[in-house]
Amino acid sequence: MSEKVMELKDKVQDVIEMIRPSLQADGGDIELVDVVDNIVQVRLQGACGVCPSSIYTLKLGVERMLTERIPEIKEVVAV
């Protein structure tokens, strides 16, 4: 794995750590699975994994924060 990819993953993980307390407060959590071609793959867990609003959390919350802070990120998807 290239140094650039590792650096990008580290940046993504840092932003996820900022988001995590909000999700945990609602009984959920988020796990970084991978970053492939600047697309972030995450796994929503706990209450977030079964919540009907999880797509909004993913796109309007997680994806928005990641793309604002890391412009090279194209998209965030749940796996």
All heavy atoms as a GROMACS GRO file, in nm:
protein
  606
    1MET      N    1   0.085  -0.118   0.000
    1MET     CA    2   0.000   0.000   0.000
    1MET      C    3   0.090   0.124   0.000
    1MET      O    4   0.185   0.132   0.076
    1MET     CB    5  -0.090  -0.003   0.123
    1MET     CG    6  -0.194   0.105   0.122
    1MET     SD    7  -0.311   0.094   0.260
    1MET     CE    8  -0.366  -0.073   0.252
    2SER      N    9   0.056   0.218  -0.086
    2SER     CA   10   0.141   0.336  -0.099
    2SER      C   11   0.128   0.428   0.022
    2SER      O   12   0.030   0.424   0.096
    2SER     CB   13   0.104   0.413  -0.226
    2SER     OG   14  -0.016   0.484  -0.208
    3GLU      N   15   0.229   0.509   0.039
    3GLU     CA   16   0.230   0.604   0.150
    3GLU      C   17   0.115   0.704   0.136
    3GLU      O   18   0.053   0.744   0.234
    3GLU     CB   19   0.364   0.677   0.155
    3GLU     CG   20   0.380   0.764   0.276
    3GLU     CD   21   0.520   0.824   0.286
    3GLU    OE1   22   0.617   0.756   0.251
    3GLU    OE2   23   0.529   0.938   0.330
    4LYS      N   24   0.085   0.742   0.012
    4LYS     CA   25  -0.024   0.837  -0.013
    4LYS      C   26  -0.159   0.779   0.031
    4LYS      O   27  -0.240   0.849   0.092
    4LYS     CB   28  -0.027   0.874  -0.161
    4LYS     CG   29  -0.127   0.980  -0.195
    4LYS     CD   30  -0.116   1.020  -0.340
    4LYS     CE   31  -0.217   1.129  -0.370
    4LYS     NZ   32  -0.208   1.176  -0.508
    5VAL      N   33  -0.182   0.652   0.002
    5VAL     CA   34  -0.307   0.586   0.042
    5VAL      C   35  -0.314   0.577   0.195
    5VAL      O   36  -0.419   0.602   0.254
    5VAL     CB   37  -0.320   0.447  -0.023
    5VAL    CG1   38  -0.436   0.369   0.034
    5VAL    CG2   39  -0.334   0.461  -0.174
    6MET      N   40  -0.204   0.542   0.258
    6MET     CA   41  -0.202   0.533   0.404
    6MET      C   42  -0.229   0.669   0.467
    6MET      O   43  -0.302   0.679   0.565
    6MET     CB   44  -0.066   0.478   0.452
    6MET     CG   45  -0.048   0.331   0.424
    6MET     SD   46  -0.176   0.227   0.501
    6MET     CE   47  -0.139   0.252   0.672
    7GLU      N   48  -0.172   0.774   0.409
    7GLU     CA   49  -0.193   0.909   0.460
    7GLU      C   50  -0.340   0.948   0.447
    7GLU      O   51  -0.398   1.007   0.538
    7GLU     CB   52  -0.105   1.007   0.383
    7GLU     CG   53  -0.113   1.148   0.433
    7GLU     CD   54  -0.021   1.240   0.355
    7GLU    OE1   55   0.097   1.205   0.335
    7GLU    OE2   56  -0.068   1.349   0.315
    8LEU      N   57  -0.401   0.914   0.334
    8LEU     CA   58  -0.542   0.944   0.312
    8LEU      C   59  -0.628   0.869   0.414
    8LEU      O   60  -0.720   0.926   0.472
    8LEU     CB   61  -0.583   0.908   0.169
    8LEU     CG   62  -0.726   0.940   0.129
    8LEU    CD1   63  -0.757   1.089   0.143
    8LEU    CD2   64  -0.753   0.894  -0.013
    9LYS      N   65  -0.599   0.742   0.436
    9LYS     CA   66  -0.674   0.663   0.535
    9LYS      C   67  -0.662   0.724   0.675
    9LYS      O   68  -0.758   0.727   0.750
    9LYS     CB   69  -0.627   0.519   0.536
    9LYS     CG   70  -0.680   0.436   0.424
    9LYS     CD   71  -0.641   0.291   0.440
    9LYS     CE   72  -0.701   0.206   0.333
    9LYS     NZ   73  -0.670   0.064   0.351
   10ASP      N   74  -0.542   0.771   0.708
   10ASP     CA   75  -0.521   0.834   0.839
   10ASP      C   76  -0.606   0.960   0.852
   10ASP      O   77  -0.666   0.984   0.957
   10ASP     CB   78  -0.373   0.868   0.860
   10ASP     CG   79  -0.288   0.744   0.886
   10ASP    OD1   80  -0.344   0.637   0.917
   10ASP    OD2   81  -0.164   0.756   0.873
   11LYS      N   82  -0.612   1.040   0.746
   11LYS     CA   83  -0.694   1.162   0.749
   11LYS      C   84  -0.842   1.126   0.766
   11LYS      O   85  -0.913   1.189   0.845
   11LYS     CB   86  -0.678   1.241   0.619
   11LYS     CG   87  -0.547   1.312   0.604
   11LYS     CD   88  -0.548   1.387   0.471
   11LYS     CE   89  -0.417   1.449   0.436
   11LYS     NZ   90  -0.422   1.518   0.307
   12VAL      N   91  -0.886   1.025   0.691
   12VAL     CA   92  -1.026   0.981   0.701
   12VAL      C   93  -1.056   0.932   0.843
   12VAL      O   94  -1.158   0.968   0.902
   12VAL     CB   95  -1.056   0.872   0.596
   12VAL    CG1   96  -1.192   0.807   0.623
   12VAL    CG2   97  -1.052   0.930   0.456
   13GLN      N   98  -0.966   0.853   0.899
   13GLN     CA   99  -0.987   0.801   1.034
   13GLN      C  100  -0.995   0.916   1.135
   13GLN      O  101  -1.076   0.911   1.228
   13GLN     CB  102  -0.876   0.703   1.073
   13GLN     CG  103  -0.900   0.631   1.204
   13GLN     CD  104  -1.023   0.544   1.202
   13GLN    OE1  105  -1.043   0.465   1.110
   13GLN    NE2  106  -1.106   0.555   1.302
   14ASP      N  107  -0.914   1.019   1.118
   14ASP     CA  108  -0.919   1.135   1.208
   14ASP      C  109  -1.056   1.202   1.205
   14ASP      O  110  -1.110   1.240   1.309
   14ASP     CB  111  -0.810   1.236   1.172
   14ASP     CG  112  -0.670   1.188   1.208
   14ASP    OD1  113  -0.657   1.090   1.285
   14ASP    OD2  114  -0.573   1.248   1.158
   15VAL      N  115  -1.113   1.219   1.086
   15VAL     CA  116  -1.246   1.281   1.075
   15VAL      C  117  -1.352   1.189   1.134
   15VAL      O  118  -1.442   1.235   1.205
   15VAL     CB  119  -1.278   1.317   0.928
   15VAL    CG1  120  -1.420   1.370   0.915
   15VAL    CG2  121  -1.178   1.418   0.874
   16ILE      N  122  -1.340   1.060   1.110
   16ILE     CA  123  -1.437   0.965   1.168
   16ILE      C  124  -1.433   0.972   1.320
   16ILE      O  125  -1.537   0.965   1.386
   16ILE     CB  126  -1.410   0.822   1.115
   16ILE    CG1  127  -1.462   0.814   0.971
   16ILE    CG2  128  -1.477   0.717   1.203
   16ILE    CD1  129  -1.435   0.683   0.901
   17GLU      N  130  -1.314   0.987   1.377
   17GLU     CA  131  -1.303   0.999   1.523
   17GLU      C  132  -1.375   1.124   1.574
   17GLU      O  133  -1.425   1.125   1.686
   17GLU     CB  134  -1.156   0.998   1.566
   17GLU     CG  135  -1.088   0.865   1.546
   17GLU     CD  136  -1.155   0.750   1.619
   17GLU    OE1  137  -1.206   0.768   1.732
   17GLU    OE2  138  -1.158   0.638   1.562
   18MET      N  139  -1.381   1.229   1.493
   18MET     CA  140  -1.454   1.350   1.531
   18MET      C  141  -1.606   1.326   1.527
   18MET      O  142  -1.680   1.383   1.606
   18MET     CB  143  -1.418   1.466   1.438
   18MET     CG  144  -1.276   1.514   1.453
   18MET     SD  145  -1.225   1.635   1.325
   18MET     CE  146  -1.370   1.726   1.289
   19ILE      N  147  -1.650   1.244   1.433
   19ILE     CA  148  -1.792   1.217   1.414
   19ILE      C  149  -1.844   1.115   1.514
   19ILE      O  150  -1.959   1.123   1.559
   19ILE     CB  151  -1.816   1.163   1.270
   19ILE    CG1  152  -1.776   1.268   1.166
   19ILE    CG2  153  -1.960   1.118   1.250
   19ILE    CD1  154  -1.764   1.212   1.025
   20ARG      N  155  -1.760   1.020   1.549
   20ARG     CA  156  -1.799   0.905   1.632
   20ARG      C  157  -1.877   0.942   1.760
   20ARG      O  158  -1.979   0.877   1.787
   20ARG     CB  159  -1.674   0.824   1.666
   20ARG     CG  160  -1.704   0.707   1.757
   20ARG     CD  161  -1.586   0.613   1.771
   20ARG     NE  162  -1.595   0.522   1.659
   20ARG     CZ  163  -1.495   0.491   1.579
   20ARG    NH1  164  -1.378   0.543   1.598
   20ARG    NH2  165  -1.512   0.405   1.481
   21PRO      N  166  -1.838   1.040   1.840
   21PRO     CA  167  -1.913   1.068   1.962
   21PRO      C  168  -2.061   1.102   1.937
   21PRO      O  169  -2.148   1.063   2.017
   21PRO     CB  170  -1.839   1.187   2.024
   21PRO     CG  171  -1.699   1.173   1.972
   21PRO     CD  172  -1.715   1.121   1.833
   22SER      N  173  -2.090   1.170   1.828
   22SER     CA  174  -2.230   1.203   1.797
   22SER      C  175  -2.310   1.076   1.767
   22SER      O  176  -2.425   1.063   1.810
   22SER     CB  177  -2.237   1.296   1.675
   22SER     OG  178  -2.173   1.417   1.703
   23LEU      N  179  -2.250   0.985   1.694
   23LEU     CA  180  -2.319   0.860   1.662
   23LEU      C  181  -2.335   0.774   1.786
   23LEU      O  182  -2.440   0.713   1.809
   23LEU     CB  183  -2.242   0.783   1.554
   23LEU     CG  184  -2.230   0.853   1.418
   23LEU    CD1  185  -2.143   0.771   1.325
   23LEU    CD2  186  -2.365   0.878   1.357
   24GLN      N  187  -2.232   0.770   1.869
   24GLN     CA  188  -2.238   0.690   1.991
   24GLN      C  189  -2.342   0.744   2.089
   24GLN      O  190  -2.405   0.668   2.161
   24GLN     CB  191  -2.100   0.684   2.058
   24GLN     CG  192  -2.003   0.600   1.979
   24GLN     CD  193  -1.862   0.604   2.035
   24GLN    OE1  194  -1.822   0.700   2.103
   24GLN    NE2  195  -1.784   0.501   2.005
   25ALA      N  196  -2.363   0.875   2.088
   25ALA     CA  197  -2.464   0.935   2.175
   25ALA      C  198  -2.605   0.886   2.141
   25ALA      O  199  -2.693   0.884   2.226
   25ALA     CB  200  -2.458   1.087   2.166
   26ASP      N  201  -2.624   0.844   2.015
   26ASP     CA  202  -2.753   0.792   1.972
   26ASP      C  203  -2.755   0.639   1.966
   26ASP      O  204  -2.845   0.580   1.906
   26ASP     CB  205  -2.789   0.847   1.833
   26ASP     CG  206  -2.824   0.995   1.838
   26ASP    OD1  207  -2.873   1.041   1.944
   26ASP    OD2  208  -2.802   1.065   1.738
   27GLY      N  209  -2.655   0.574   2.025
   27GLY     CA  210  -2.652   0.429   2.030
   27GLY      C  211  -2.591   0.362   1.910
   27GLY      O  212  -2.604   0.242   1.891
   28GLY      N  213  -2.521   0.438   1.826
   28GLY     CA  214  -2.460   0.382   1.706
   28GLY      C  215  -2.309   0.396   1.708
   28GLY      O  216  -2.250   0.437   1.807
   29ASP      N  217  -2.251   0.362   1.596
   29ASP     CA  218  -2.107   0.378   1.581
   29ASP      C  219  -2.074   0.366   1.432
   29ASP      O  220  -2.160   0.333   1.351
   29ASP     CB  221  -2.030   0.273   1.659
   29ASP     CG  222  -1.890   0.320   1.700
   29ASP    OD1  223  -1.842   0.423   1.647
   29ASP    OD2  224  -1.828   0.253   1.784
   30ILE      N  225  -1.949   0.392   1.398
   30ILE     CA  226  -1.904   0.386   1.260
   30ILE      C  227  -1.764   0.328   1.257
   30ILE      O  228  -1.683   0.355   1.347
   30ILE     CB  229  -1.907   0.526   1.194
   30ILE    CG1  230  -1.876   0.519   1.045
   30ILE    CG2  231  -1.816   0.622   1.267
   30ILE    CD1  232  -1.902   0.649   0.970
   31GLU      N  233  -1.739   0.246   1.157
   31GLU     CA  234  -1.608   0.183   1.140
   31GLU      C  235  -1.558   0.208   0.999
   31GLU      O  236  -1.633   0.188   0.903
   31GLU     CB  237  -1.622   0.032   1.163
   31GLU     CG  238  -1.499  -0.048   1.131
   31GLU     CD  239  -1.526  -0.198   1.129
   31GLU    OE1  240  -1.638  -0.242   1.157
   31GLU    OE2  241  -1.431  -0.271   1.097
   32LEU      N  242  -1.435   0.252   0.987
   32LEU     CA  243  -1.372   0.266   0.856
   32LEU      C  244  -1.333   0.128   0.806
   32LEU      O  245  -1.261   0.055   0.874
   32LEU     CB  246  -1.248   0.356   0.864
   32LEU     CG  247  -1.165   0.367   0.736
   32LEU    CD1  248  -1.247   0.427   0.622
   32LEU    CD2  249  -1.041   0.450   0.762
   33VAL      N  250  -1.384   0.089   0.690
   33VAL     CA  251  -1.352  -0.040   0.632
   33VAL      C  252  -1.234  -0.026   0.536
   33VAL      O  253  -1.136  -0.099   0.546
   33VAL     CB  254  -1.474  -0.101   0.559
   33VAL    CG1  255  -1.437  -0.230   0.488
   33VAL    CG2  256  -1.589  -0.122   0.656
   34ASP      N  257  -1.242   0.072   0.445
   34ASP     CA  258  -1.134   0.090   0.348
   34ASP      C  259  -1.154   0.221   0.273
   34ASP      O  260  -1.261   0.282   0.281
   34ASP     CB  261  -1.134  -0.026   0.247
   34ASP     CG  262  -0.997  -0.050   0.183
   34ASP    OD1  263  -0.903   0.028   0.208
   34ASP    OD2  264  -0.984  -0.148   0.109
   35VAL      N  265  -1.052   0.261   0.201
   35VAL     CA  266  -1.060   0.373   0.108
   35VAL      C  267  -1.006   0.321  -0.025
   35VAL      O  268  -0.890   0.281  -0.033
   35VAL     CB  269  -0.978   0.495   0.156
   35VAL    CG1  270  -0.990   0.609   0.054
   35VAL    CG2  271  -1.023   0.542   0.293
   36VAL      N  272  -1.092   0.317  -0.127
   36VAL     CA  273  -1.056   0.263  -0.257
   36VAL      C  274  -1.091   0.367  -0.363
   36VAL      O  275  -1.207   0.408  -0.374
   36VAL     CB  276  -1.130   0.131  -0.286
   36VAL    CG1  277  -1.093   0.077  -0.423
   36VAL    CG2  278  -1.101   0.028  -0.177
   37ASP      N  279  -0.991   0.410  -0.440
   37ASP     CA  280  -1.012   0.510  -0.545
   37ASP      C  281  -1.082   0.635  -0.491
   37ASP      O  282  -1.176   0.687  -0.552
   37ASP     CB  283  -1.092   0.451  -0.661
   37ASP     CG  284  -1.017   0.339  -0.730
   37ASP    OD1  285  -0.893   0.345  -0.735
   37ASP    OD2  286  -1.083   0.244  -0.778
   38ASN      N  287  -1.041   0.679  -0.373
   38ASN     CA  288  -1.094   0.798  -0.306
   38ASN      C  289  -1.242   0.786  -0.269
   38ASN      O  290  -1.310   0.885  -0.249
   38ASN     CB  291  -1.069   0.924  -0.389
   38ASN     CG  292  -0.922   0.959  -0.394
   38ASN    OD1  293  -0.836   0.884  -0.351
   38ASN    ND2  294  -0.892   1.074  -0.449
   39ILE      N  295  -1.290   0.663  -0.260
   39ILE     CA  296  -1.425   0.636  -0.209
   39ILE      C  297  -1.409   0.568  -0.074
   39ILE      O  298  -1.342   0.465  -0.062
   39ILE     CB  299  -1.505   0.548  -0.306
   39ILE    CG1  300  -1.524   0.622  -0.439
   39ILE    CG2  301  -1.639   0.508  -0.246
   39ILE    CD1  302  -1.588   0.540  -0.548
   40VAL      N  303  -1.469   0.628   0.028
   40VAL     CA  304  -1.458   0.578   0.164
   40VAL      C  305  -1.567   0.474   0.188
   40VAL      O  306  -1.684   0.498   0.163
   40VAL     CB  307  -1.472   0.693   0.265
   40VAL    CG1  308  -1.469   0.641   0.408
   40VAL    CG2  309  -1.364   0.798   0.243
   41GLN      N  310  -1.525   0.358   0.237
   41GLN     CA  311  -1.618   0.251   0.272
   41GLN      C  312  -1.625   0.243   0.424
   41GLN      O  313  -1.522   0.230   0.489
   41GLN     CB  314  -1.570   0.117   0.215
   41GLN     CG  315  -1.559   0.115   0.065
   41GLN     CD  316  -1.495  -0.013   0.014
   41GLN    OE1  317  -1.447  -0.096   0.090
   41GLN    NE2  318  -1.493  -0.028  -0.118
   42VAL      N  319  -1.747   0.254   0.476
   42VAL     CA  320  -1.767   0.250   0.621
   42VAL      C  321  -1.874   0.146   0.654
   42VAL      O  322  -1.954   0.106   0.570
   42VAL     CB  323  -1.808   0.386   0.679
   42VAL    CG1  324  -1.700   0.490   0.658
   42VAL    CG2  325  -1.940   0.433   0.623
   43ARG      N  326  -1.874   0.106   0.780
   43ARG     CA  327  -1.978   0.018   0.830
   43ARG      C  328  -2.045   0.090   0.947
   43ARG      O  329  -1.978   0.127   1.043
   43ARG     CB  330  -1.916  -0.114   0.877
   43ARG     CG  331  -2.017  -0.216   0.926
   43ARG     CD  332  -1.952  -0.352   0.954
   43ARG     NE  333  -1.901  -0.410   0.830
   43ARG     CZ  334  -1.771  -0.435   0.806
   43ARG    NH1  335  -1.680  -0.408   0.897
   43ARG    NH2  336  -1.733  -0.489   0.691
   44LEU      N  337  -2.174   0.113   0.934
   44LEU     CA  338  -2.251   0.172   1.042
   44LEU      C  339  -2.291   0.059   1.137
   44LEU      O  340  -2.333  -0.048   1.093
   44LEU     CB  341  -2.374   0.244   0.989
   44LEU     CG  342  -2.343   0.365   0.900
   44LEU    CD1  343  -2.472   0.421   0.841
   44LEU    CD2  344  -2.270   0.472   0.977
   45GLN      N  345  -2.279   0.083   1.266
   45GLN     CA  346  -2.301  -0.021   1.364
   45GLN      C  347  -2.403   0.023   1.468
   45GLN      O  348  -2.436   0.141   1.480
   45GLN     CB  349  -2.169  -0.056   1.433
   45GLN     CG  350  -2.063  -0.103   1.336
   45GLN     CD  351  -1.927  -0.119   1.401
   45GLN    OE1  352  -1.890  -0.042   1.488
   45GLN    NE2  353  -1.853  -0.220   1.359
   46GLY      N  354  -2.449  -0.073   1.547
   46GLY     CA  355  -2.544  -0.045   1.654
   46GLY      C  356  -2.672   0.011   1.599
   46GLY      O  357  -2.722  -0.033   1.495
   47ALA      N  358  -2.726   0.112   1.665
   47ALA     CA  359  -2.851   0.174   1.622
   47ALA      C  360  -2.841   0.231   1.482
   47ALA      O  361  -2.939   0.231   1.407
   47ALA     CB  362  -2.892   0.282   1.722
   48CYS      N  363  -2.723   0.277   1.442
   48CYS     CA  364  -2.706   0.335   1.308
   48CYS      C  365  -2.719   0.229   1.199
   48CYS      O  366  -2.758   0.260   1.087
   48CYS     CB  367  -2.570   0.402   1.295
   48CYS     SG  368  -2.554   0.552   1.393
   49GLY      N  369  -2.687   0.106   1.231
   49GLY     CA  370  -2.694   0.000   1.133
   49GLY      C  371  -2.836  -0.039   1.094
   49GLY      O  372  -2.858  -0.093   0.987
   50VAL      N  373  -2.932  -0.010   1.181
   50VAL     CA  374  -3.071  -0.048   1.155
   50VAL      C  375  -3.165   0.072   1.145
   50VAL      O  376  -3.284   0.055   1.121
   50VAL     CB  377  -3.121  -0.147   1.263
   50VAL    CG1  378  -3.044  -0.276   1.258
   50VAL    CG2  379  -3.114  -0.084   1.401
   51CYS      N  380  -3.113   0.189   1.160
   51CYS     CA  381  -3.196   0.310   1.159
   51CYS      C  382  -3.242   0.343   1.016
   51CYS      O  383  -3.160   0.346   0.924
   51CYS     CB  384  -3.117   0.427   1.216
   51CYS     SG  385  -3.205   0.584   1.211
   52PRO      N  386  -3.371   0.372   0.998
   52PRO     CA  387  -3.417   0.408   0.864
   52PRO      C  388  -3.358   0.540   0.814
   52PRO      O  389  -3.356   0.565   0.694
   52PRO     CB  390  -3.569   0.419   0.879
   52PRO     CG  391  -3.599   0.410   1.023
   52PRO     CD  392  -3.477   0.364   1.095
   53SER      N  393  -3.308   0.622   0.902
   53SER     CA  394  -3.247   0.750   0.863
   53SER      C  395  -3.097   0.740   0.842
   53SER      O  396  -3.030   0.841   0.821
   53SER     CB  397  -3.276   0.856   0.970
   53SER     OG  398  -3.414   0.877   0.983
   54SER      N  399  -3.042   0.619   0.845
   54SER     CA  400  -2.897   0.605   0.838
   54SER      C  401  -2.839   0.657   0.706
   54SER      O  402  -2.727   0.706   0.704
   54SER     CB  403  -2.855   0.459   0.860
   54SER     OG  404  -2.906   0.377   0.757
   55ILE      N  405  -2.915   0.651   0.597
   55ILE     CA  406  -2.865   0.704   0.470
   55ILE      C  407  -2.844   0.855   0.480
   55ILE      O  408  -2.749   0.909   0.424
   55ILE     CB  409  -2.957   0.667   0.350
   55ILE    CG1  410  -2.890   0.704   0.218
   55ILE    CG2  411  -3.092   0.735   0.360
   55ILE    CD1  412  -2.770   0.622   0.183
   56TYR      N  413  -2.930   0.923   0.554
   56TYR     CA  414  -2.913   1.067   0.574
   56TYR      C  415  -2.792   1.095   0.662
   56TYR      O  416  -2.716   1.188   0.636
   56TYR     CB  417  -3.039   1.128   0.635
   56TYR     CG  418  -3.159   1.113   0.545
   56TYR    CD1  419  -3.262   1.027   0.579
   56TYR    CD2  420  -3.167   1.181   0.424
   56TYR    CE1  421  -3.372   1.010   0.495
   56TYR    CE2  422  -3.276   1.165   0.339
   56TYR     CZ  423  -3.377   1.080   0.376
   56TYR     OH  424  -3.483   1.064   0.292
   57THR      N  425  -2.774   1.014   0.765
   57THR     CA  426  -2.656   1.028   0.850
   57THR      C  427  -2.531   1.009   0.767
   57THR      O  428  -2.435   1.086   0.777
   57THR     CB  429  -2.659   0.924   0.964
   57THR    OG1  430  -2.776   0.946   1.043
   57THR    CG2  431  -2.534   0.931   1.049
   58LEU      N  432  -2.534   0.909   0.681
   58LEU     CA  433  -2.417   0.876   0.599
   58LEU      C  434  -2.387   0.988   0.499
   58LEU      O  435  -2.274   1.035   0.491
   58LEU     CB  436  -2.441   0.745   0.524
   58LEU     CG  437  -2.323   0.692   0.444
   58LEU    CD1  438  -2.210   0.648   0.536
   58LEU    CD2  439  -2.367   0.578   0.356
   59LYS      N  440  -2.486   1.031   0.424
   59LYS     CA  441  -2.463   1.128   0.316
   59LYS      C  442  -2.457   1.273   0.366
   59LYS      O  443  -2.370   1.349   0.327
   59LYS     CB  444  -2.573   1.115   0.209
   59LYS     CG  445  -2.566   0.984   0.134
   59LYS     CD  446  -2.436   0.973   0.054
   59LYS     CE  447  -2.426   0.844  -0.024
   59LYS     NZ  448  -2.303   0.835  -0.101
   60LEU      N  449  -2.550   1.312   0.451
   60LEU     CA  450  -2.556   1.452   0.495
   60LEU      C  451  -2.464   1.481   0.614
   60LEU      O  452  -2.431   1.596   0.637
   60LEU     CB  453  -2.701   1.490   0.531
   60LEU     CG  454  -2.802   1.477   0.417
   60LEU    CD1  455  -2.943   1.509   0.466
   60LEU    CD2  456  -2.765   1.566   0.300
   61GLY      N  457  -2.425   1.377   0.684
   61GLY     CA  458  -2.336   1.396   0.798
   61GLY      C  459  -2.194   1.354   0.767
   61GLY      O  460  -2.105   1.436   0.749
   62VAL      N  461  -2.175   1.223   0.757
   62VAL     CA  462  -2.040   1.168   0.741
   62VAL      C  463  -1.976   1.213   0.609
   62VAL      O  464  -1.865   1.265   0.608
   62VAL     CB  465  -2.044   1.013   0.750
   62VAL    CG1  466  -1.906   0.955   0.726
   62VAL    CG2  467  -2.100   0.969   0.885
   63GLU      N  468  -2.046   1.194   0.498
   63GLU     CA  469  -1.989   1.230   0.368
   63GLU      C  470  -1.961   1.380   0.359
   63GLU      O  471  -1.855   1.421   0.310
   63GLU     CB  472  -2.083   1.186   0.255
   63GLU     CG  473  -2.025   1.213   0.117
   63GLU     CD  474  -2.112   1.158   0.006
   63GLU    OE1  475  -2.096   1.039  -0.028
   63GLU    OE2  476  -2.198   1.234  -0.046
   64ARG      N  477  -2.053   1.460   0.406
   64ARG     CA  478  -2.033   1.606   0.400
   64ARG      C  479  -1.909   1.647   0.479
   64ARG      O  480  -1.826   1.724   0.429
   64ARG     CB  481  -2.157   1.678   0.454
   64ARG     CG  482  -2.146   1.830   0.444
   64ARG     CD  483  -2.267   1.899   0.503
   64ARG     NE  484  -2.296   1.861   0.639
   64ARG     CZ  485  -2.234   1.910   0.747
   64ARG    NH1  486  -2.138   2.001   0.732
   64ARG    NH2  487  -2.264   1.872   0.868
   65MET      N  488  -1.893   1.594   0.600
   65MET     CA  489  -1.776   1.631   0.680
   65MET      C  490  -1.647   1.584   0.616
   65MET      O  491  -1.547   1.657   0.613
   65MET     CB  492  -1.788   1.576   0.822
   65MET     CG  493  -1.886   1.653   0.907
   65MET     SD  494  -1.879   1.605   1.080
   65MET     CE  495  -1.723   1.676   1.129
   66LEU      N  496  -1.648   1.461   0.563
   66LEU     CA  497  -1.526   1.409   0.501
   66LEU      C  498  -1.488   1.487   0.376
   66LEU      O  499  -1.371   1.520   0.358
   66LEU     CB  500  -1.543   1.260   0.469
   66LEU     CG  501  -1.523   1.166   0.587
   66LEU    CD1  502  -1.574   1.027   0.555
   66LEU    CD2  503  -1.377   1.162   0.629
   67THR      N  504  -1.586   1.517   0.290
   67THR     CA  505  -1.552   1.588   0.166
   67THR      C  506  -1.514   1.734   0.192
   67THR      O  507  -1.435   1.791   0.117
   67THR     CB  508  -1.666   1.581   0.063
   67THR    OG1  509  -1.787   1.630   0.121
   67THR    CG2  510  -1.687   1.437   0.015
   68GLU      N  511  -1.566   1.793   0.298
   68GLU     CA  512  -1.526   1.930   0.332
   68GLU      C  513  -1.382   1.934   0.383
   68GLU      O  514  -1.306   2.024   0.350
   68GLU     CB  515  -1.618   1.987   0.441
   68GLU     CG  516  -1.752   2.032   0.390
   68GLU     CD  517  -1.843   2.082   0.503
   68GLU    OE1  518  -1.800   2.084   0.621
   68GLU    OE2  519  -1.958   2.117   0.472
   69ARG      N  520  -1.346   1.836   0.463
   69ARG     CA  521  -1.213   1.835   0.524
   69ARG      C  522  -1.106   1.768   0.437
   69ARG      O  523  -0.988   1.797   0.452
   69ARG     CB  524  -1.220   1.768   0.661
   69ARG     CG  525  -1.291   1.854   0.763
   69ARG     CD  526  -1.305   1.784   0.896
   69ARG     NE  527  -1.347   1.875   1.001
   69ARG     CZ  528  -1.469   1.922   1.017
   69ARG    NH1  529  -1.564   1.890   0.931
   69ARG    NH2  530  -1.499   2.003   1.117
   70ILE      N  531  -1.150   1.678   0.349
   70ILE     CA  532  -1.057   1.605   0.262
   70ILE      C  533  -1.113   1.612   0.121
   70ILE      O  534  -1.188   1.524   0.078
   70ILE     CB  535  -1.040   1.459   0.308
   70ILE    CG1  536  -1.011   1.451   0.458
   70ILE    CG2  537  -0.931   1.390   0.227
   70ILE    CD1  538  -1.023   1.311   0.516
   71PRO      N  539  -1.080   1.717   0.046
   71PRO     CA  540  -1.141   1.740  -0.086
   71PRO      C  541  -1.123   1.626  -0.186
   71PRO      O  542  -1.205   1.612  -0.277
   71PRO     CB  543  -1.072   1.868  -0.135
   71PRO     CG  544  -1.019   1.934  -0.013
   71PRO     CD  545  -0.989   1.824   0.085
   72GLU      N  546  -1.020   1.545  -0.171
   72GLU     CA  547  -0.999   1.438  -0.268
   72GLU      C  548  -1.096   1.321  -0.251
   72GLU      O  549  -1.107   1.235  -0.338
   72GLU     CB  550  -0.854   1.388  -0.267
   72GLU     CG  551  -0.804   1.338  -0.133
   72GLU     CD  552  -0.726   1.443  -0.055
   72GLU    OE1  553  -0.767   1.560  -0.046
   72GLU    OE2  554  -0.620   1.406  -0.002
   73ILE      N  555  -1.171   1.320  -0.141
   73ILE     CA  556  -1.272   1.214  -0.122
   73ILE      C  557  -1.389   1.240  -0.216
   73ILE      O  558  -1.444   1.350  -0.222
   73ILE     CB  559  -1.320   1.210   0.026
   73ILE    CG1  560  -1.207   1.170   0.117
   73ILE    CG2  561  -1.441   1.117   0.041
   73ILE    CD1  562  -1.148   1.034   0.091
   74LYS      N  563  -1.428   1.135  -0.290
   74LYS     CA  564  -1.537   1.146  -0.387
   74LYS      C  565  -1.672   1.112  -0.327
   74LYS      O  566  -1.773   1.174  -0.361
   74LYS     CB  567  -1.513   1.049  -0.504
   74LYS     CG  568  -1.391   1.076  -0.586
   74LYS     CD  569  -1.375   0.968  -0.692
   74LYS     CE  570  -1.242   0.976  -0.761
   74LYS     NZ  571  -1.222   0.862  -0.852
   75GLU      N  572  -1.674   1.012  -0.240
   75GLU     CA  573  -1.801   0.960  -0.192
   75GLU      C  574  -1.777   0.874  -0.068
   75GLU      O  575  -1.668   0.825  -0.046
   75GLU     CB  576  -1.865   0.873  -0.302
   75GLU     CG  577  -2.002   0.820  -0.271
   75GLU     CD  578  -2.060   0.734  -0.382
   75GLU    OE1  579  -1.985   0.691  -0.472
   75GLU    OE2  580  -2.181   0.711  -0.378
   76VAL      N  581  -1.884   0.855   0.011
   76VAL     CA  582  -1.881   0.764   0.125
   76VAL      C  583  -1.994   0.665   0.104
   76VAL      O  584  -2.108   0.703   0.077
   76VAL     CB  585  -1.899   0.839   0.258
   76VAL    CG1  586  -1.903   0.742   0.374
   76VAL    CG2  587  -1.790   0.943   0.278
   77VAL      N  588  -1.961   0.536   0.116
   77VAL     CA  589  -2.061   0.431   0.099
   77VAL      C  590  -2.059   0.337   0.218
   77VAL      O  591  -1.954   0.314   0.279
   77VAL     CB  592  -2.038   0.351  -0.032
   77VAL    CG1  593  -2.056   0.439  -0.154
   77VAL    CG2  594  -1.903   0.285  -0.034
   78ALA      N  595  -2.176   0.282   0.250
   78ALA     CA  596  -2.186   0.182   0.355
   78ALA      C  597  -2.166   0.045   0.294
   78ALA      O  598  -2.218   0.017   0.185
   78ALA     CB  599  -2.323   0.192   0.423
   79VAL      N  600  -2.092  -0.039   0.361
   79VAL     CA  601  -2.070  -0.176   0.314
   79VAL      C  602  -2.116  -0.276   0.418
   79VAL      O  603  -2.135  -0.243   0.532
   79VAL     CB  604  -1.922  -0.203   0.276
   79VAL    CG1  605  -1.884  -0.117   0.157
   79VAL    CG2  606  -1.830  -0.178   0.391
   0.00000   0.00000   0.00000
